């Protein structure tokens, strides 16, 4: 009975993480998928795969938690989103 309980507890802890991680893989747009992966893993290597400069700088700003990347964004809407998320 202890083995069954341990297995059940292990699965109940791993299942939500697996389901959450699966979400980024379901995104069809490669830039948005890499942005999602970068925020999930807090790893800037995923940000560096993004082709759009504004989304790249938004991603780097959030991962590095640095406003210098927000200043490089040309689109006002994305720039404001970046600045609000870092403050």
Buried (B, 14 or more C-beta within 10 A) or exposed (E): EEEEEEEEEEEEEEEEEEEEEEEBEEBEEEBBBBBBBBBEEEEEEBBEBBEBEBBBBBBBBBBBEEEEBBEBBEBEEBBEBBBEEBE
